[in-house]
Amino acid sequence: MLVKELYLQSLQLEESPLAHYIFHLLKEKKISLTDDISQLNFDEADHQKVGEMIENNVLGFHKIGIYSLKLKHNEYVFIFANSKQRAIQFFTETFGHTPVNCHEYSLDYELTRGNDVISFRKMRMEFERFPVVAGFFNRVG
């Protein structure tokens, strides 16, 4: 795998530390996009500089997660938000009461929608503003 492929993957999966380390090593010309990832040596990075880059969000990450909040017995709502606390707050504002519970799901979790299968990661691309209700789920039983 090339550094370019790993870098793009880290950006797509919002792996902020990895993306910032690769960005730093590229900027310092310690690696190139065409190098094999075996050439990556994170010991060559200035960890303080990278830490500051991550803290200042130089690459502009806006991490959004997916949360399942229990509406009532066997009824759940999925909300995209930047944190568990924000998902709970949005739920409370929208439905007028606090959720029974709140659990974060992996964005790579796949579910059936109509006749198709879609991941939460792909579904997230359908929305421009967050937090937002992504959908509802009724558990039978």
The first five atom37 places (N, CA, C, CB, O) and aatype in JSON, in Angstrom:
{
  "aatype": [12, 10, 19, 11, 6, 10, 18, 10, 5, 15, 10, 5, 10, 6, 6, 15, 14, 10, 0, 8, 18, 9, 13, 8, 10, 10, 11, 6, 11, 11, 9, 15, 10, 16, 3, 3, 9, 15, 5, 10, 2, 13, 3, 6, 0, 3, 8, 5, 11, 19, 7, 6, 12, 9, 6, 2, 2, 19, 10, 7, 13, 8, 11, 9, 7, 9, 18, 15, 10, 11, 10, 11, 8, 2, 6, 18, 19, 13, 9, 13, 0, 2, 15, 11, 5, 1, 0, 9, 5, 13, 13, 16, 6, 16, 13, 7, 8, 16, 14, 19, 2, 4, 8, 6, 18, 15, 10, 3, 18, 6, 10, 16, 1, 7, 2, 3, 19, 9, 15, 13, 1, 11, 12, 1, 12, 6, 13, 6, 1, 13, 14, 19, 19, 0, 7, 13, 13, 2, 1, 19, 7],
  "atom_mask": [
    [1, 1, 1, 1, 1],
    [1, 1, 1, 1, 1],
    [1, 1, 1, 1, 1],
    [1, 1, 1, 1, 1],
    [1, 1, 1, 1, 1],
    [1, 1, 1, 1, 1],
    [1, 1, 1, 1, 1],
    [1, 1, 1, 1, 1],
    [1, 1, 1, 1, 1],
    [1, 1, 1, 1, 1],
    [1, 1, 1, 1, 1],
    [1, 1, 1, 1, 1],
    [1, 1, 1, 1, 1],
    [1, 1, 1, 1, 1],
    [1, 1, 1, 1, 1],
    [1, 1, 1, 1, 1],
    [1, 1, 1, 1, 1],
    [1, 1, 1, 1, 1],
    [1, 1, 1, 1, 1],
    [1, 1, 1, 1, 1],
    [1, 1, 1, 1, 1],
    [1, 1, 1, 1, 1],
    [1, 1, 1, 1, 1],
    [1, 1, 1, 1, 1],
    [1, 1, 1, 1, 1],
    [1, 1, 1, 1, 1],
    [1, 1, 1, 1, 1],
    [1, 1, 1, 1, 1],
    [1, 1, 1, 1, 1],
    [1, 1, 1, 1, 1],
    [1, 1, 1, 1, 1],
    [1, 1, 1, 1, 1],
    [1, 1, 1, 1, 1],
    [1, 1, 1, 1, 1],
    [1, 1, 1, 1, 1],
    [1, 1, 1, 1, 1],
    [1, 1, 1, 1, 1],
    [1, 1, 1, 1, 1],
    [1, 1, 1, 1, 1],
    [1, 1, 1, 1, 1],
    [1, 1, 1, 1, 1],
    [1, 1, 1, 1, 1],
    [1, 1, 1, 1, 1],
    [1, 1, 1, 1, 1],
    [1, 1, 1, 1, 1],
    [1, 1, 1, 1, 1],
    [1, 1, 1, 1, 1],
    [1, 1, 1, 1, 1],
    [1, 1, 1, 1, 1],
    [1, 1, 1, 1, 1],
    [1, 1, 1, 0, 1],
    [1, 1, 1, 1, 1],
    [1, 1, 1, 1, 1],
    [1, 1, 1, 1, 1],
    [1, 1, 1, 1, 1],
    [1, 1, 1, 1, 1],
    [1, 1, 1, 1, 1],
    [1, 1, 1, 1, 1],
    [1, 1, 1, 1, 1],
    [1, 1, 1, 0, 1],
    [1, 1, 1, 1, 1],
    [1, 1, 1, 1, 1],
    [1, 1, 1, 1, 1],
    [1, 1, 1, 1, 1],
    [1, 1, 1, 0, 1],
    [1, 1, 1, 1, 1],
    [1, 1, 1, 1, 1],
    [1, 1, 1, 1, 1],
    [1, 1, 1, 1, 1],
    [1, 1, 1, 1, 1],
    [1, 1, 1, 1, 1],
    [1, 1, 1, 1, 1],
    [1, 1, 1, 1, 1],
    [1, 1, 1, 1, 1],
    [1, 1, 1, 1, 1],
    [1, 1, 1, 1, 1],
    [1, 1, 1, 1, 1],
    [1, 1, 1, 1, 1],
    [1, 1, 1, 1, 1],
    [1, 1, 1, 1, 1],
    [1, 1, 1, 1, 1],
    [1, 1, 1, 1, 1],
    [1, 1, 1, 1, 1],
    [1, 1, 1, 1, 1],
    [1, 1, 1, 1, 1],
    [1, 1, 1, 1, 1],
    [1, 1, 1, 1, 1],
    [1, 1, 1, 1, 1],
    [1, 1, 1, 1, 1],
    [1, 1, 1, 1, 1],
    [1, 1, 1, 1, 1],
    [1, 1, 1, 1, 1],
    [1, 1, 1, 1, 1],
    [1, 1, 1, 1, 1],
    [1, 1, 1, 1, 1],
    [1, 1, 1, 0, 1],
    [1, 1, 1, 1, 1],
    [1, 1, 1, 1, 1],
    [1, 1, 1, 1, 1],
    [1, 1, 1, 1, 1],
    [1, 1, 1, 1, 1],
    [1, 1, 1, 1, 1],
    [1, 1, 1, 1, 1],
    [1, 1, 1, 1, 1],
    [1, 1, 1, 1, 1],
    [1, 1, 1, 1, 1],
    [1, 1, 1, 1, 1],
    [1, 1, 1, 1, 1],
    [1, 1, 1, 1, 1],
    [1, 1, 1, 1, 1],
    [1, 1, 1, 1, 1],
    [1, 1, 1, 1, 1],
    [1, 1, 1, 1, 1],
    [1, 1, 1, 0, 1],
    [1, 1, 1, 1, 1],
    [1, 1, 1, 1, 1],
    [1, 1, 1, 1, 1],
    [1, 1, 1, 1, 1],
    [1, 1, 1, 1, 1],
    [1, 1, 1, 1, 1],
    [1, 1, 1, 1, 1],
    [1, 1, 1, 1, 1],
    [1, 1, 1, 1, 1],
    [1, 1, 1, 1, 1],
    [1, 1, 1, 1, 1],
    [1, 1, 1, 1, 1],
    [1, 1, 1, 1, 1],
    [1, 1, 1, 1, 1],
    [1, 1, 1, 1, 1],
    [1, 1, 1, 1, 1],
    [1, 1, 1, 1, 1],
    [1, 1, 1, 1, 1],
    [1, 1, 1, 1, 1],
    [1, 1, 1, 1, 1],
    [1, 1, 1, 0, 1],
    [1, 1, 1, 1, 1],
    [1, 1, 1, 1, 1],
    [1, 1, 1, 1, 1],
    [1, 1, 1, 1, 1],
    [1, 1, 1, 1, 1],
    [1, 1, 1, 0, 1]
  ],
  "atom_positions": [
    [[0.85, -1.17, 0.0], [0.0, 0.0, 0.0], [0.89, 1.24, 0.0], [-0.96, 0.0, 1.22], [1.92, 1.28, 0.68]],
    [[0.48, 2.24, -0.77], [1.24, 3.48, -0.85], [0.81, 4.45, 0.25], [1.08, 4.12, -2.23], [-0.3, 4.36, 0.77]],
    [[1.7, 5.37, 0.58], [1.4, 6.4, 1.57], [0.16, 7.17, 1.13], [2.6, 7.36, 1.76], [-0.69, 7.51, 1.96]],
    [[0.05, 7.45, -0.15], [-1.11, 8.19, -0.69], [-2.42, 7.47, -0.33], [-0.98, 8.34, -2.22], [-3.38, 8.12, 0.08]],
    [[-2.45, 6.15, -0.5], [-3.67, 5.38, -0.22], [-4.01, 5.4, 1.27], [-3.5, 3.92, -0.7], [-5.17, 5.56, 1.65]],
    [[-2.99, 5.25, 2.11], [-3.21, 5.28, 3.56], [-3.66, 6.67, 4.0], [-1.93, 4.88, 4.3], [-4.54, 6.79, 4.86]],
    [[-3.07, 7.69, 3.43], [-3.42, 9.07, 3.76], [-4.88, 9.35, 3.39], [-2.48, 10.07, 3.04], [-5.64, 9.9, 4.19]],
    [[-5.27, 8.97, 2.19], [-6.67, 9.16, 1.75], [-7.63, 8.38, 2.64], [-6.84, 8.73, 0.28], [-8.7, 8.87, 3.01]],
    [[-7.25, 7.16, 2.98], [-8.08, 6.34, 3.86], [-8.21, 6.99, 5.24], [-7.48, 4.93, 3.99], [-9.3, 6.99, 5.82]],
    [[-7.12, 7.53, 5.76], [-7.18, 8.17, 7.08], [-8.07, 9.41, 7.05], [-5.77, 8.56, 7.55], [-8.73, 9.71, 8.04]],
    [[-8.1, 10.11, 5.93], [-8.98, 11.27, 5.8], [-10.44, 10.83, 5.7], [-8.59, 12.11, 4.55], [-11.31, 11.41, 6.35]],
    [[-10.71, 9.81, 4.9], [-12.08, 9.32, 4.73], [-12.64, 8.74, 6.02], [-12.13, 8.27, 3.65], [-13.82, 8.93, 6.33]],
    [[-11.81, 8.05, 6.78], [-12.26, 7.42, 8.02], [-12.11, 8.35, 9.23], [-11.49, 6.12, 8.27], [-12.36, 7.96, 10.38]],
    [[-11.7, 9.57, 8.95], [-11.53, 10.59, 9.99], [-10.6, 10.15, 11.11], [-12.88, 10.96, 10.56], [-10.88, 10.38, 12.29]],
    [[-9.5, 9.52, 10.73], [-8.47, 9.12, 11.68], [-7.52, 10.29, 11.84], [-7.72, 7.82, 11.2], [-6.44, 10.31, 11.25]],
    [[-7.93, 11.25, 12.64], [-7.21, 12.52, 12.78], [-5.73, 12.37, 13.13], [-7.87, 13.35, 13.82], [-4.89, 12.95, 12.44]],
    [[-5.37, 11.61, 14.17], [-3.93, 11.51, 14.48], [-3.1, 10.96, 13.32], [-3.72, 10.63, 15.7], [-2.05, 11.52, 12.99]],
    [[-3.55, 9.88, 12.71], [-2.81, 9.29, 11.59], [-2.69, 10.28, 10.43], [-3.49, 7.99, 11.12], [-1.61, 10.45, 9.88]],
    [[-3.78, 10.92, 10.07], [-3.77, 11.88, 8.97], [-2.82, 13.03, 9.26], [-5.18, 12.41, 8.7], [-2.06, 13.45, 8.38]],
    [[-2.85, 13.55, 10.48], [-1.96, 14.66, 10.82], [-0.49, 14.23, 10.83], [-2.35, 15.23, 12.19], [0.37, 15.0, 10.41]],
    [[-0.2, 13.02, 11.3], [1.2, 12.53, 11.27], [1.69, 12.4, 9.83], [1.32, 11.17, 12.0], [2.8, 12.83, 9.51]],
    [[0.88, 11.82, 8.97], [1.28, 11.67, 7.57], [1.45, 13.05, 6.94], [0.23, 10.83, 6.77], [2.43, 13.3, 6.23]],
    [[0.51, 13.95, 7.19], [0.59, 15.31, 6.66], [1.9, 15.98, 7.09], [-0.62, 16.15, 7.13], [2.59, 16.59, 6.28]],
    [[2.25, 15.85, 8.37], [3.48, 16.43, 8.91], [4.71, 15.84, 8.22], [3.56, 16.21, 10.43], [5.61, 16.57, 7.8]],
    [[4.75, 14.51, 8.11], [5.91, 13.86, 7.48], [6.04, 14.25, 6.0], [5.8, 12.34, 7.61], [7.15, 14.38, 5.49]],
    [[4.9, 14.42, 5.32], [4.92, 14.88, 3.93], [5.45, 16.31, 3.86], [3.51, 14.8, 3.31], [6.3, 16.62, 3.02]],
    [[4.95, 17.17, 4.73], [5.35, 18.58, 4.76], [6.85, 18.72, 5.04], [4.54, 19.34, 5.82], [7.52, 19.59, 4.48]],
    [[7.37, 17.87, 5.92], [8.79, 17.89, 6.27], [9.65, 17.13, 5.27], [9.0, 17.31, 7.66], [10.87, 17.04, 5.43]],
    [[9.01, 16.59, 4.22], [9.69, 15.84, 3.15], [10.44, 14.62, 3.66], [10.65, 16.75, 2.43], [11.48, 14.24, 3.12]],
    [[9.9, 14.0, 4.7], [10.49, 12.78, 5.24], [9.93, 11.55, 4.52], [10.23, 12.68, 6.77], [10.5, 10.46, 4.57]],
    [[8.79, 11.75, 3.83], [8.17, 10.71, 3.0], [7.53, 11.39, 1.8], [7.1, 9.88, 3.82], [7.41, 12.61, 1.75]],
    [[7.12, 10.57, 0.82], [6.36, 11.1, -0.32], [5.11, 10.24, -0.5], [7.24, 11.11, -1.64], [5.03, 9.13, 0.02]],
    [[4.17, 10.76, -1.23], [2.91, 10.05, -1.46], [3.13, 8.74, -2.2], [1.95, 10.92, -2.24], [2.31, 7.82, -2.08]],
    [[4.2, 8.63, -2.95], [4.46, 7.43, -3.74], [5.28, 6.38, -3.0], [5.17, 7.8, -5.02], [5.53, 5.3, -3.53]],
    [[5.7, 6.69, -1.77], [6.43, 5.71, -0.96], [5.5, 4.59, -0.5], [7.08, 6.39, 0.27], [4.29, 4.79, -0.37]],
    [[6.07, 3.43, -0.27], [5.33, 2.34, 0.35], [5.17, 2.68, 1.84], [6.05, 0.96, 0.15], [6.03, 3.33, 2.43]],
    [[4.06, 2.23, 2.43], [3.82, 2.56, 3.84], [4.9, 1.98, 4.76], [2.44, 2.05, 4.27], [5.03, 2.4, 5.91]],
    [[5.65, 1.01, 4.28], [6.75, 0.47, 5.1], [7.81, 1.54, 5.35], [7.38, -0.76, 4.41], [8.64, 1.4, 6.25]],
    [[7.78, 2.62, 4.55], [8.74, 3.73, 4.71], [8.32, 4.69, 5.83], [8.87, 4.5, 3.4], [9.11, 5.53, 6.25]],
    [[7.07, 4.57, 6.31], [6.59, 5.45, 7.37], [7.34, 5.18, 8.67], [5.07, 5.28, 7.58], [7.39, 4.05, 9.14]],
    [[7.91, 6.22, 9.22], [8.58, 6.1, 10.51], [8.11, 7.28, 11.37], [10.16, 6.08, 10.36], [8.62, 8.39, 11.23]],
    [[7.16, 7.02, 12.24], [6.58, 8.08, 13.04], [7.55, 8.64, 14.07], [5.34, 7.58, 13.74], [7.31, 9.7, 14.64]],
    [[8.66, 7.93, 14.31], [9.69, 8.45, 15.22], [10.39, 9.66, 14.61], [10.72, 7.35, 15.54], [11.0, 10.45, 15.33]],
    [[10.3, 9.81, 13.28], [10.91, 10.95, 12.6], [10.08, 12.22, 12.74], [11.13, 10.64, 11.14], [10.54, 13.31, 12.39]],
    [[8.86, 12.09, 13.23], [7.97, 13.24, 13.35], [8.28, 14.04, 14.61], [6.5, 12.77, 13.37], [8.76, 13.49, 15.6]],
    [[8.01, 15.32, 14.55], [8.09, 16.18, 15.72], [6.74, 16.05, 16.43], [8.41, 17.7, 15.33], [5.76, 16.68, 16.04]],
    [[6.71, 15.23, 17.47], [5.46, 14.89, 18.15], [4.77, 16.11, 18.74], [5.72, 13.86, 19.24], [3.54, 16.17, 18.8]],
    [[5.55, 17.08, 19.18], [4.95, 18.31, 19.73], [4.23, 19.08, 18.63], [6.05, 19.2, 20.39], [3.11, 19.55, 18.83]],
    [[4.87, 19.21, 17.47], [4.24, 19.92, 16.34], [2.96, 19.21, 15.91], [5.23, 20.03, 15.15], [1.94, 19.85, 15.67]],
    [[3.03, 17.88, 15.8], [1.85, 17.11, 15.38], [0.73, 17.26, 16.41], [2.21, 15.62, 15.18], [-0.43, 17.4, 16.05]],
    [[1.09, 17.22, 17.69], [0.1, 17.41, 18.74], [-0.61, 18.74, 18.62], [0.0, 0.0, 0.0], [-1.83, 18.83, 18.8]],
    [[0.15, 19.8, 18.32], [-0.43, 21.12, 18.12], [-1.31, 21.16, 16.89], [0.67, 22.18, 18.0], [-2.37, 21.79, 16.89]],
    [[-0.88, 20.47, 15.83], [-1.69, 20.41, 14.6], [-3.02, 19.72, 14.89], [-0.93, 19.66, 13.48], [-4.07, 20.18, 14.43]],
    [[-2.98, 18.63, 15.64], [-4.21, 17.9, 15.97], [-5.11, 18.79, 16.82], [-3.9, 16.57, 16.72], [-6.31, 18.88, 16.56]],
    [[-4.53, 19.44, 17.82], [-5.31, 20.3, 18.72], [-5.93, 21.47, 17.95], [-4.42, 20.84, 19.85], [-7.06, 21.87, 18.24]],
    [[-5.2, 22.02, 16.98], [-5.7, 23.14, 16.17], [-6.53, 22.67, 14.98], [-4.54, 23.99, 15.69], [-7.02, 23.48, 14.19]],
    [[-6.66, 21.35, 14.85], [-7.46, 20.75, 13.78], [-7.08, 21.3, 12.4], [-8.96, 20.98, 14.04], [-7.94, 21.73, 11.63]],
    [[-5.79, 21.28, 12.12], [-5.25, 21.83, 10.87], [-5.92, 21.23, 9.64], [-3.75, 21.59, 10.81], [-6.12, 21.93, 8.64]],
    [[-6.27, 19.97, 9.69], [-6.9, 19.31, 8.53], [-8.42, 19.46, 8.51], [-6.54, 17.84, 8.52], [-9.08, 18.95, 7.6]],
    [[-8.97, 20.15, 9.48], [-10.4, 20.49, 9.45], [-11.35, 19.33, 9.67], [0.0, 0.0, 0.0], [-12.39, 19.26, 9.03]],
    [[-11.01, 18.43, 10.56], [-11.91, 17.32, 10.86], [-13.13, 17.81, 11.64], [-11.17, 16.22, 11.64], [-13.0, 18.61, 12.57]],
    [[-14.28, 17.32, 11.27], [-15.53, 17.58, 12.0], [-16.18, 16.22, 12.22], [-16.48, 18.58, 11.2], [-17.12, 15.84, 11.53]],
    [[-15.66, 15.52, 13.19], [-16.1, 14.14, 13.43], [-17.58, 14.1, 13.82], [-15.25, 13.49, 14.53], [-18.03, 14.81, 14.73]],
    [[-18.3, 13.26, 13.13], [-19.72, 13.03, 13.39], [-19.9, 11.54, 13.63], [-20.63, 13.55, 12.21], [-19.44, 10.72, 12.83]],
    [[-20.56, 11.2, 14.72], [-20.84, 9.8, 15.04], [-22.33, 9.51, 14.87], [0.0, 0.0, 0.0], [-23.13, 10.42, 14.63]],
    [[-22.68, 8.25, 15.01], [-24.08, 7.84, 14.95], [-24.44, 7.24, 16.31], [-24.34, 6.81, 13.78], [-23.71, 6.4, 16.85]],
    [[-25.57, 7.67, 16.85], [-26.0, 7.26, 18.18], [-27.41, 6.69, 18.11], [-25.95, 8.45, 19.17], [-28.29, 7.22, 17.43]],
    [[-27.61, 5.59, 18.83], [-28.92, 4.98, 18.97], [-29.46, 5.39, 20.33], [-28.86, 3.41, 18.83], [-28.85, 5.12, 21.36]],
    [[-30.61, 6.06, 20.32], [-31.23, 6.52, 21.56], [-32.59, 5.87, 21.69], [-31.35, 8.07, 21.6], [-33.39, 5.88, 20.75]],
    [[-32.87, 5.31, 22.86], [-34.13, 4.61, 23.08], [-35.23, 5.62, 23.32], [-34.02, 3.62, 24.27], [-35.2, 6.38, 24.29]],
    [[-36.21, 5.62, 22.41], [-37.35, 6.52, 22.47], [-38.36, 6.03, 23.49], [-38.0, 6.65, 21.09], [-38.77, 6.77, 24.39]],
    [[-38.76, 4.8, 23.35], [-39.63, 4.11, 24.32], [-39.5, 2.62, 24.06], [-41.12, 4.59, 24.2], [-38.71, 2.21, 23.22]],
    [[-40.27, 1.82, 24.77], [-40.15, 0.36, 24.67], [-40.07, -0.1, 23.22], [-41.34, -0.32, 25.37], [-41.0, 0.1, 22.44]],
    [[-38.96, -0.71, 22.85], [-38.71, -1.27, 21.53], [-38.67, -0.24, 20.4], [-39.75, -2.27, 21.22], [-38.71, -0.63, 19.23]],
    [[-38.58, 1.05, 20.71], [-38.49, 2.08, 19.68], [-37.21, 2.89, 19.88], [-39.73, 3.01, 19.71], [-36.93, 3.38, 20.97]],
    [[-36.44, 3.02, 18.81], [-35.15, 3.69, 18.86], [-35.07, 4.73, 17.75], [-33.98, 2.68, 18.74], [-35.7, 4.59, 16.7]],
    [[-34.29, 5.76, 17.99], [-34.02, 6.76, 16.97], [-32.51, 6.84, 16.8], [-34.63, 8.16, 17.36], [-31.76, 6.81, 17.78]],
    [[-32.06, 6.94, 15.55], [-30.65, 7.11, 15.25], [-30.39, 8.57, 14.95], [-30.21, 6.2, 14.05], [-31.08, 9.19, 14.14]],
    [[-29.39, 9.12, 15.62], [-29.05, 10.54, 15.45], [-27.57, 10.67, 15.12], [-29.41, 11.35, 16.73], [-26.71, 10.1, 15.79]],
    [[-27.28, 11.45, 14.06], [-25.91, 11.83, 13.76], [-25.6, 13.07, 14.57], [-25.7, 12.07, 12.22], [-26.35, 14.05, 14.52]],
    [[-24.51, 13.05, 15.32], [-24.09, 14.21, 16.12], [-22.59, 14.14, 16.36], [-24.85, 14.24, 17.48], [-21.95, 13.12, 16.12]],
    [[-22.03, 15.26, 16.84], [-20.58, 15.29, 17.07], [-20.18, 14.72, 18.42], [-20.07, 16.69, 16.94], [-18.98, 14.59, 18.7]],
    [[-21.16, 14.39, 19.27], [-20.84, 13.77, 20.56], [-22.1, 13.12, 21.13], [-20.27, 14.82, 21.56], [-23.22, 13.41, 20.71]],
    [[-21.88, 12.23, 22.08], [-22.99, 11.57, 22.76], [-23.86, 12.61, 23.48], [-22.46, 10.51, 23.77], [-25.09, 12.54, 23.44]],
    [[-23.2, 13.56, 24.14], [-23.93, 14.59, 24.86], [-24.81, 15.42, 23.93], [-22.96, 15.5, 25.6], [-25.95, 15.76, 24.27]],
    [[-24.28, 15.75, 22.75], [-25.05, 16.56, 21.78], [-26.21, 15.74, 21.22], [-24.14, 17.06, 20.63], [-27.28, 16.29, 20.97]],
    [[-26.02, 14.44, 21.02], [-27.11, 13.57, 20.54], [-28.24, 13.53, 21.57], [-26.58, 12.13, 20.26], [-29.41, 13.61, 21.21]],
    [[-27.87, 13.41, 22.85], [-28.88, 13.38, 23.92], [-29.61, 14.72, 24.0], [-28.22, 13.04, 25.29], [-30.84, 14.76, 24.15]],
    [[-28.87, 15.81, 23.91], [-29.48, 17.14, 23.96], [-30.45, 17.33, 22.79], [-28.39, 18.24, 23.94], [-31.55, 17.84, 22.98]],
    [[-30.04, 16.94, 21.59], [-30.9, 17.07, 20.41], [-32.14, 16.2, 20.55], [-30.13, 16.69, 19.14], [-33.24, 16.63, 20.2]],
    [[-31.97, 14.99, 21.06], [-33.1, 14.09, 21.29], [-34.1, 14.76, 22.23], [-32.61, 12.73, 21.88], [-35.29, 14.78, 21.95]],
    [[-33.6, 15.29, 23.34], [-34.45, 15.91, 24.35], [-35.2, 17.11, 23.77], [-33.62, 16.34, 25.56], [-36.39, 17.28, 24.04]],
    [[-34.51, 17.93, 22.99], [-35.15, 19.09, 22.35], [-36.2, 18.65, 21.33], [-34.1, 19.97, 21.67], [-37.24, 19.3, 21.2]],
    [[-35.94, 17.58, 20.62], [-36.84, 17.12, 19.55], [-38.04, 16.36, 20.08], [-36.08, 16.25, 18.58], [-39.15, 16.55, 19.59]],
    [[-37.83, 15.49, 21.07], [-38.9, 14.6, 21.53], [-39.49, 14.97, 22.89], [-38.38, 13.2, 21.59], [-40.44, 14.34, 23.35]],
    [[-38.94, 15.99, 23.53], [-39.52, 16.5, 24.76], [-39.25, 15.71, 26.03], [0.0, 0.0, 0.0], [-39.84, 15.99, 27.07]],
    [[-38.38, 14.73, 25.96], [-37.97, 13.97, 27.15], [-36.6, 13.37, 26.91], [-38.99, 12.85, 27.49], [-36.14, 13.27, 25.77]],
    [[-35.94, 12.98, 27.99], [-34.61, 12.4, 27.84], [-34.73, 10.95, 27.37], [-33.81, 12.49, 29.17], [-35.71, 10.28, 27.69]],
    [[-33.75, 10.47, 26.63], [-33.81, 9.08, 26.16], [-33.57, 8.1, 27.31], [-32.77, 8.85, 25.05], [-32.96, 8.45, 28.32]],
    [[-34.07, 6.88, 27.13], [-33.84, 5.83, 28.12], [-32.36, 5.49, 28.17], [-34.68, 4.56, 27.78], [-31.8, 5.27, 29.25]],
    [[-31.71, 5.46, 26.99], [-30.27, 5.21, 26.92], [-29.73, 5.76, 25.61], [-29.95, 3.7, 27.05], [-30.48, 6.19, 24.74]],
    [[-28.42, 5.74, 25.48], [-27.76, 6.24, 24.28], [-26.5, 5.42, 24.05], [-27.43, 7.77, 24.41], [-25.66, 5.3, 24.94]],
    [[-26.37, 4.85, 22.85], [-25.21, 4.04, 22.51], [-24.65, 4.49, 21.16], [-25.57, 2.53, 22.48], [-25.4, 4.73, 20.22]],
    [[-23.32, 4.6, 21.09], [-22.69, 4.94, 19.82], [-22.51, 3.67, 19.0], [-21.33, 5.64, 20.05], [-22.13, 2.62, 19.52]],
    [[-22.79, 3.77, 17.71], [-22.59, 2.67, 16.77], [-21.39, 3.0, 15.89], [-23.87, 2.43, 15.9], [-20.99, 4.16, 15.78]],
    [[-20.84, 2.0, 15.27], [-19.78, 2.19, 14.29], [-20.39, 2.77, 13.02], [-19.03, 0.86, 13.99], [-21.47, 2.35, 12.59]],
    [[-19.7, 3.72, 12.41], [-20.18, 4.28, 11.14], [-20.14, 3.23, 10.04], [-19.34, 5.5, 10.74], [-20.8, 3.38, 9.01]],
    [[-19.38, 2.16, 10.25], [-19.29, 1.1, 9.25], [-20.39, 0.06, 9.4], [-17.94, 0.44, 9.33], [-20.48, -0.87, 8.59]],
    [[-21.23, 0.19, 10.43], [-22.35, -0.74, 10.62], [-23.29, -0.61, 9.43], [-23.1, -0.45, 11.96], [-23.65, 0.5, 9.03]],
    [[-23.67, -1.74, 8.87], [-24.55, -1.75, 7.7], [-25.96, -2.16, 8.1], [-24.01, -2.68, 6.61], [-26.15, -3.04, 8.94]],
    [[-26.93, -1.52, 7.47], [-28.33, -1.85, 7.74], [-29.09, -1.89, 6.42], [-28.97, -0.84, 8.72], [-28.65, -1.33, 5.41]],
    [[-30.22, -2.54, 6.46], [-31.08, -2.63, 5.28], [-31.98, -1.41, 5.23], [-31.91, -3.94, 5.28], [-32.62, -1.05, 6.22]],
    [[-32.02, -0.77, 4.07], [-32.91, 0.36, 3.84], [-33.59, 0.1, 2.51], [-32.13, 1.74, 3.85], [-32.98, 0.18, 1.44]],
    [[-34.88, -0.21, 2.59], [-35.59, -0.62, 1.39], [-35.04, -1.95, 0.92], [0.0, 0.0, 0.0], [-35.0, -2.91, 1.68]],
    [[-34.63, -2.0, -0.34], [-34.03, -3.22, -0.89], [-32.5, -3.18, -0.89], [-34.54, -3.46, -2.31], [-31.85, -4.09, -1.39]],
    [[-31.94, -2.11, -0.33], [-30.5, -1.92, -0.36], [-29.89, -2.07, 1.03], [-30.16, -0.56, -0.94], [-30.58, -2.04, 2.05]],
    [[-28.57, -2.23, 1.04], [-27.8, -2.23, 2.28], [-26.94, -0.97, 2.24], [-26.93, -3.55, 2.44], [-26.3, -0.68, 1.23]],
    [[-26.93, -0.23, 3.35], [-26.17, 1.01, 3.41], [-25.47, 1.1, 4.77], [-27.09, 2.25, 3.18], [-26.01, 0.66, 5.78]],
    [[-24.28, 1.67, 4.77], [-23.57, 1.89, 6.04], [-23.95, 3.26, 6.57], [-22.01, 1.77, 5.84], [-24.37, 4.15, 5.82]],
    [[-23.8, 3.43, 7.88], [-24.05, 4.74, 8.46], [-23.08, 5.77, 7.87], [-23.92, 4.7, 9.99], [-23.44, 6.94, 7.7]],
    [[-21.85, 5.34, 7.55], [-20.86, 6.25, 6.97], [-21.37, 6.82, 5.65], [-19.52, 5.52, 6.76], [-21.27, 8.02, 5.39]],
    [[-21.92, 5.95, 4.82], [-22.45, 6.39, 3.53], [-23.72, 7.22, 3.71], [-22.73, 5.17, 2.62], [-23.92, 8.21, 3.01]],
    [[-24.56, 6.82, 4.66], [-25.79, 7.55, 4.93], [-25.49, 8.97, 5.42], [-26.64, 6.8, 5.98], [-26.21, 9.91, 5.09]],
    [[-24.43, 9.12, 6.18], [-24.06, 10.43, 6.72], [-23.83, 11.44, 5.62], [-22.81, 10.31, 7.58], [-24.06, 12.64, 5.81]],
    [[-23.38, 10.98, 4.46], [-23.12, 11.88, 3.34], [-24.39, 12.5, 2.76], [-22.38, 11.13, 2.25], [-24.32, 13.44, 1.98]],
    [[-25.55, 11.97, 3.15], [-26.83, 12.49, 2.67], [-27.26, 13.74, 3.43], [-27.9, 11.42, 2.78], [-28.23, 14.41, 3.05]],
    [[-26.56, 14.06, 4.52], [-26.94, 15.19, 5.37], [-25.88, 16.27, 5.34], [-27.18, 14.72, 6.8], [-24.69, 15.98, 5.21]],
    [[-26.32, 17.51, 5.47], [-25.4, 18.64, 5.46], [-25.26, 19.28, 6.83], [-25.85, 19.67, 4.46], [-24.23, 19.89, 7.12]],
    [[-26.28, 19.16, 7.69], [-26.27, 19.8, 9.01], [-26.44, 18.75, 10.1], [-27.38, 20.87, 9.11], [-27.16, 17.76, 9.94]],
    [[-25.75, 18.98, 11.19], [-25.8, 18.05, 12.31], [-25.99, 18.82, 13.6], [-24.5, 17.19, 12.37], [-25.53, 19.96, 13.69]],
    [[-26.65, 18.28, 14.59], [-27.21, 16.93, 14.64], [-28.47, 16.82, 13.78], [-27.54, 16.55, 16.1], [-29.11, 17.8, 13.42]],
    [[-28.78, 15.55, 13.45], [-29.94, 15.27, 12.62], [-30.43, 13.85, 12.91], [-29.6, 15.45, 11.12], [-29.64, 12.96, 13.22]],
    [[-31.74, 13.66, 12.8], [-32.31, 12.32, 12.93], [-32.03, 11.57, 11.64], [-33.85, 12.36, 13.24], [-32.4, 12.03, 10.56]],
    [[-31.38, 10.42, 11.76], [-31.05, 9.61, 10.59], [-32.15, 8.6, 10.29], [-29.73, 8.87, 10.8], [-32.34, 8.21, 9.14]],
    [[-32.89, 8.19, 11.32], [-33.96, 7.23, 11.11], [-34.44, 6.61, 12.42], [0.0, 0.0, 0.0], [-33.91, 6.89, 13.5]],
    [[-35.44, 5.78, 12.28], [-36.05, 5.12, 13.43], [-35.96, 3.62, 13.26], [-37.52, 5.56, 13.61], [-35.86, 3.11, 12.14]],
    [[-36.0, 2.91, 14.38], [-35.96, 1.45, 14.37], [-36.95, 0.93, 15.4], [-34.53, 0.91, 14.66], [-36.93, 1.36, 16.56]],
    [[-37.81, 0.02, 15.0], [-38.73, -0.66, 15.91], [-38.31, -2.09, 16.03], [-40.21, -0.56, 15.43], [-38.26, -2.82, 15.04]],
    [[-37.99, -2.5, 17.27], [-37.59, -3.88, 17.52], [-38.83, -4.7, 17.79], [-36.59, -3.98, 18.69], [-39.63, -4.35, 18.66]],
    [[-38.99, -5.77, 17.07], [-40.14, -6.66, 17.26], [-39.83, -7.63, 18.4], [-40.48, -7.45, 15.94], [-38.75, -8.23, 18.46]],
    [[-40.8, -7.76, 19.31], [-40.61, -8.76, 20.37], [-40.71, -8.26, 21.73], [0.0, 0.0, 0.0], [-40.56, -9.03, 22.68]]
  ]
}
